[in-house]
Amino acid sequence: MNTNPMTPALPAPAKVANGQPHLEVDATREKLLALGLAHAAEALAEELSEAVKHDRPAHAVLDRLLGRELGDRDERRVKTSLKLSNLPPGMTLGNFDFGFQPSLERRQVETLATCAFIREHTTLLVQGPPGVGKTHLVVALGVRAIEQGFGVAFYRLEDLLHEMRKDAAVSPQALRRKKYFNVSYLVVDEVGFEPMAREDASLFFRLVSYRYRRGSTAITTNKSVKDWPGILAGDEAMTAAVLDRLLHKSVVLNVRGRSYRLQELEKELK
């Protein structure tokens, strides 16, 4: 027992349970929760136990806790963003069959997957017949964009025009505040299957004009550029204006090959 008041008392020995120091973590966990670090709070006891086992220094424990917090937050962000984007599920670059579509250069797609084209507000125009993987490709790039922190929205052209007509009827000026005008990466799927009415063509022109040099737009189409007047209500002047903005800074992919869906049907028939 220390009887000299001038001599500091030695710290009490750590409690031991099952051969390991027993660490009182409740108060620290409560502080982490108060700071909104729920994932770090949940992992605290495990990380401290691992630190004792592997003799990790304090800064390493802190770094691992923060890493787990950031990792879990990012995973939650990606899940939420995928849901809000309306991207069809199950389409990633990892399950895209490059061997089935030799017209696509893997190296070019890998370059697109860096999302530099989104940072540069570049149009991505993917042309080809139905079933060759156009939608899969632009959706997979959308997944990669979300992982890298970009805002993404997916629309089939019919659904997009329907939404734009409703919004324009409420307030034409309010269109510019809508998600499809402002996300970093907008996917417009299935352009060209049906010709647009003049009102719809005008709305599409407004969308393209506003997003020009403000965001990246990916379009899938079964029509070549020369056939676009037939898509845009037969208006050649409007078509020229739309294509001028879309193609000024663009990447154009021509996907040629057999249909994935027909391939699956052939397998079933055999």
LINSULSUL-V689897 format. One record per residue. N is the residue number from 1. RES is the residue in one small letter. PHI is phi as a letter, one per 30 degrees, with the letter a starting at -180 (NA if undefined). PSI is psi in whole degrees, -180 to 180 (none if undefined). OMEGA is omega in whole degrees, 0 to 359 (999 if undefined). Layout:
n={N,N}
res={RES,RES}
phi={PHI,PHI}
psi={PSI,PSI}
omega={OMEGA,OMEGA}
This chain:
n={1,2,3,4,5,6,7,8,9,10,11,12,13,14,15,16,17,18,19,20,21,22,23,24,25,26,27,28,29,30,31,32,33,34,35,36,37,38,39,40,41,42,43,44,45,46,47,48,49,50,51,52,53,54,55,56,57,58,59,60,61,62,63,64,65,66,67,68,69,70,71,72,73,74,75,76,77,78,79,80,81,82,83,84,85,86,87,88,89,90,91,92,93,94,95,96,97,98,99,100,101,102,103,104,105,106,107,108,109,110,111,112,113,114,115,116,117,118,119,120,121,122,123,124,125,126,127,128,129,130,131,132,133,134,135,136,137,138,139,140,141,142,143,144,145,146,147,148,149,150,151,152,153,154,155,156,157,158,159,160,161,162,163,164,165,166,167,168,169,170,171,172,173,174,175,176,177,178,179,180,181,182,183,184,185,186,187,188,189,190,191,192,193,194,195,196,197,198,199,200,201,202,203,204,205,206,207,208,209,210,211,212,213,214,215,216,217,218,219,220,221,222,223,224,225,226,227,228,229,230,231,232,233,234,235,236,237,238,239,240,241,242,243,244,245,246,247,248,249,250,251,252,253,254,255,256,257,258,259,260,261,262,263,264,265,266,267,268,269,270}
res={m,n,t,n,p,m,t,p,a,l,p,a,p,a,k,v,a,n,g,q,p,h,l,e,v,d,a,t,r,e,k,l,l,a,l,g,l,a,h,a,a,e,a,l,a,e,e,l,s,e,a,v,k,h,d,r,p,a,h,a,v,l,d,r,l,l,g,r,e,l,g,d,r,d,e,r,r,v,k,t,s,l,k,l,s,n,l,p,p,g,m,t,l,g,n,f,d,f,g,f,q,p,s,l,e,r,r,q,v,e,t,l,a,t,c,a,f,i,r,e,h,t,t,l,l,v,q,g,p,p,g,v,g,k,t,h,l,v,v,a,l,g,v,r,a,i,e,q,g,f,g,v,a,f,y,r,l,e,d,l,l,h,e,m,r,k,d,a,a,v,s,p,q,a,l,r,r,k,k,y,f,n,v,s,y,l,v,v,d,e,v,g,f,e,p,m,a,r,e,d,a,s,l,f,f,r,l,v,s,y,r,y,r,r,g,s,t,a,i,t,t,n,k,s,v,k,d,w,p,g,i,l,a,g,d,e,a,m,t,a,a,v,l,d,r,l,l,h,k,s,v,v,l,n,v,r,g,r,s,y,r,l,q,e,l,e,k,e,l,k}
phi={NA,d,c,d,d,d,c,d,d,d,d,d,d,d,d,b,b,h,i,b,e,d,c,d,c,e,d,d,d,d,d,d,d,d,d,i,c,d,d,d,d,d,c,e,e,d,d,d,d,d,d,d,d,c,h,d,d,e,d,d,d,d,d,d,d,d,d,d,d,d,d,d,d,d,d,d,d,d,d,d,d,d,d,d,d,i,d,e,d,i,c,b,d,d,c,d,c,d,d,d,b,d,d,c,d,e,d,d,d,d,d,d,d,d,i,d,d,d,d,c,h,c,d,c,c,c,c,l,d,d,i,c,j,d,d,e,d,d,d,d,d,d,d,d,d,d,e,c,j,d,d,b,b,c,b,d,e,e,d,d,d,d,d,d,d,d,d,d,d,d,a,e,d,d,e,d,c,d,e,d,d,c,d,d,b,c,c,c,c,i,d,j,d,b,d,d,d,e,d,d,d,d,d,d,d,d,d,d,d,d,d,e,i,c,a,c,c,c,b,c,a,c,c,d,e,d,c,d,e,d,d,c,h,i,c,d,d,d,e,d,d,d,d,e,d,d,c,e,b,b,c,c,c,c,c,b,l,d,d,d,d,d,d,d,d,d,d,d,d,d}
psi={136,116,-9,114,-18,-10,122,140,145,146,146,144,148,142,147,133,126,35,1,148,136,118,127,109,-3,-46,-41,-40,-41,-38,-41,-41,-39,-29,0,16,65,-39,-40,-39,-42,-33,-6,-54,-43,-44,-38,-40,-43,-34,-41,-43,-40,8,49,141,164,-41,-30,-38,-46,-43,-40,-40,-45,-37,-41,-39,-48,-40,-44,-38,-42,-38,-42,-40,-44,-44,-44,-43,-37,-41,-44,-25,-22,16,134,138,160,6,105,167,-27,-29,19,131,90,-31,-27,-21,78,-12,-17,129,121,-39,-39,-40,-40,-34,-43,-34,-14,-15,18,-33,-28,-43,-30,6,45,140,141,113,117,113,148,166,167,145,6,2,15,-49,-43,-43,-50,-32,-44,-39,-32,-40,-46,-39,-42,-43,-30,6,8,151,135,143,140,132,139,146,-44,-44,-39,-48,-37,-45,-40,-38,-44,-45,-40,-33,-33,-50,108,-34,-26,-13,-38,-12,-3,158,-42,-19,-26,-10,156,-36,110,126,124,109,148,47,128,-9,-32,143,147,146,163,-40,-44,-40,-39,-41,-42,-41,-43,-41,-50,-42,-43,-39,-14,119,10,-28,168,131,128,129,131,139,149,7,143,164,-36,-19,2,-28,-35,-24,-42,59,25,11,102,-35,-45,-41,-44,-41,-41,-50,-33,-42,-40,-41,-7,-43,97,161,124,124,127,109,118,142,-172,160,133,-41,-40,-34,-44,-38,-41,-39,-43,-39,-32,none}
omega={182,182,181,183,181,182,181,181,177,179,179,180,180,175,182,175,180,176,180,177,177,185,178,188,185,182,179,179,179,178,178,178,179,178,180,182,187,182,177,178,180,184,189,183,180,182,178,177,178,180,178,183,185,177,180,177,185,183,178,177,179,181,180,178,179,178,179,178,180,180,180,178,181,178,179,178,181,180,180,181,177,179,182,184,184,176,175,184,170,181,179,176,180,180,174,185,179,181,181,180,182,179,178,177,181,182,179,178,178,175,177,183,173,180,175,180,177,178,183,177,182,175,172,181,183,184,176,180,180,170,185,175,182,181,179,184,183,177,179,176,175,176,179,179,178,179,180,172,180,171,186,173,180,175,160,187,181,180,179,181,177,180,180,178,179,182,180,179,178,180,179,181,183,181,185,178,184,183,185,175,196,180,180,184,179,176,174,188,173,174,175,180,176,178,179,168,184,179,180,178,178,177,178,177,179,179,182,182,182,183,180,181,176,182,179,180,176,182,171,183,175,182,173,184,183,181,185,175,177,177,187,172,179,183,184,179,178,179,179,180,179,183,177,180,182,189,181,178,191,167,181,178,176,183,180,179,181,179,175,183,177,177,180,178,179,178,180,180,179,999}
